[in-house]
Amino acid sequence: MNDNLYRLIPSVDKLLSYSLTQNELNVLPKKWLSEQIGFFLDSYREKITQENITATELEFSSLCAKLSIFLLKKNSPQLKQVINATGVVLHTNMGRALLAKEAQIAVASICSNYSNLEFNLETGMRGSRYDHVEELLCSITGAEAAIVVNNNAAAVLLILDSFAKAKEVIVSRGQLVEIGGSFRIPDIMEKSGARLKEIGTTNRTHLKDYQNAITDDTVALLRVHTSNFRIIGFTHEEPLEALVALAKEKNIMLIEDLGSGSLDGFETLTLLHEPTVQKSIQAGVDIVSFSGDKVLGGPQAGVIVGKKEYIDTLKKNPLTRALRIDKLTLVALEATLRLYRDKDLAREKIPTLAMLYISKEDLAKKAQELFSLINNKNQTLTITLKDGFSKVGGGAFPEQNLATTLIIISSSKENAQNLKTKLRENTMPIIARIEDDFLCLDVRTIAKEDFNLILLALEKL
Ligand SMILES: *Cc1c(COP(=O)(O)O)cnc(C)c1O
């Protein structure tokens, strides 16, 4: 009986001829179409082998309809836009920070034109790509010098490789963190060739632990901002000032991995208190590194600021070339940093900051707007509004919940899990979350421009 089914499988040429009669398909490269039709038919042969298909499903018209969907899906880019309806502002799986308009425009211009990336327009001589952001970083953070690399993991690696190879670096056990995507402080130290000397305990590390650990082999104290978790209760970590004083007294470096690297104190957001880069520099830390695409709200990058003699050493390390920042990233970072020259401007124009600073009242209004648009458009859905919380994400402010208004959706046909899956499989994927068995959309991370796309998706459910 299988043999009969195999005979129903059309030739590649026959399906290719069909494809060339279809408007959306006949614009695609013929060679690619043939190849994909081959794969498509293989999958049907496989189904027959597994006795997992009927003759009706193999009718030519049915195959053609399936083929169109298959080809259109295959032809869409793999990396694509999604709607983040989770309310997690810095979602690592969804690309972390969104770029400000100013940064997008700058990228568009630099990517399609020649630029002065490494060309000094005043002297007509070779220039340095790092110069374009160094002055800005120094003026914003108060540091003497700065350099940027591919990401913060690279920044930490470069710093340790430059100063701590085969030497001892002291880290509190309470700060030996793992960051998402398998970046672990002890592992990166090992890769750099630095010797990790763990001190103190998970919850308490004192100045005397640092003092007792320092030997002639010690080059630095490393302080890691544990941005993605908090140990609460009976805890102690030495304040920055005490470590600065100790490092100075012993003539060793104090290095700080700030993780999120806030350039904005978030003073007006009552809940949020993240150490700023400015504070570390002011306190006298020798070298501070942080991410470009966490709360800073720029592109993926690792920013290093600190004393000029140390930054100069980093610039000369051959590893810097291997970790170097791309021109598109650099120009996006410059455009983002320019916005930081005016705090209010930064909070308005940098999407990450805008999404963190939006008021509870404005979120309620935004939710009401989406609600009015989608309510009563699909009779199988029940839609309500409810107070809830959003998260910062990106390992920042782990225990901080930001008040928001959630759109709660339930269906007379499907459970919440199925609704969530269907929205994810939408042409424009919508990533929602489930809370107390209900599907919810958090408008904090949804652009108003996407409201109509959400309506279209809900109408189809
Ligand atoms: C996020 C983070 C890193 C890694 O930064 P990337 O820019 O993602 O490479 C390193 N250290 C700390 C403390 C972090 O929070």
Ligand as a Chemical Component Dictionary entry (heavy atoms), coordinates in Angstrom:
data_LIG
# 
_chem_comp.id                   LIG 
_chem_comp.type                 NON-POLYMER 
_chem_comp.pdbx_formal_charge   0 
_chem_comp.three_letter_code    LIG 
# 
loop_
_chem_comp_atom.comp_id 
_chem_comp_atom.atom_id 
_chem_comp_atom.alt_atom_id 
_chem_comp_atom.type_symbol 
_chem_comp_atom.charge 
_chem_comp_atom.model_Cartn_x 
_chem_comp_atom.model_Cartn_y 
_chem_comp_atom.model_Cartn_z 
_chem_comp_atom.pdbx_ordinal 
LIG C1 C1 C 0 26.024 40.915 32.124 1  
LIG C2 C2 C 0 27.282 40.838 32.882 2  
LIG C3 C3 C 0 28.487 40.496 32.255 3  
LIG C4 C4 C 0 28.534 40.159 30.794 4  
LIG O1 O1 O 0 28.278 41.266 30.004 5  
LIG P1 P1 P 0 28.028 41.087 28.426 6  
LIG O2 O2 O 0 27.982 42.486 27.915 7  
LIG O3 O3 O 0 26.748 40.347 28.297 8  
LIG O4 O4 O 0 29.168 40.319 27.889 9  
LIG C5 C5 C 0 29.630 40.460 33.014 10 
LIG N1 N1 N 0 29.611 40.729 34.341 11 
LIG C6 C6 C 0 28.470 41.062 34.988 12 
LIG C7 C7 C 0 28.512 41.330 36.460 13 
LIG C8 C8 C 0 27.247 41.130 34.288 14 
LIG O5 O5 O 0 26.121 41.449 34.924 15 
# 
loop_
_chem_comp_bond.comp_id 
_chem_comp_bond.atom_id_1 
_chem_comp_bond.atom_id_2 
_chem_comp_bond.value_order 
_chem_comp_bond.pdbx_ordinal 
LIG C1 C2 SING 1  
LIG C2 C3 SING 2  
LIG C2 C8 DOUB 3  
LIG C3 C4 SING 4  
LIG C3 C5 DOUB 5  
LIG C4 O1 SING 6  
LIG O1 P1 SING 7  
LIG P1 O2 DOUB 8  
LIG P1 O3 SING 9  
LIG P1 O4 SING 10 
LIG C5 N1 SING 11 
LIG N1 C6 DOUB 12 
LIG C6 C7 SING 13 
LIG C6 C8 SING 14 
LIG C8 O5 SING 15 
# 
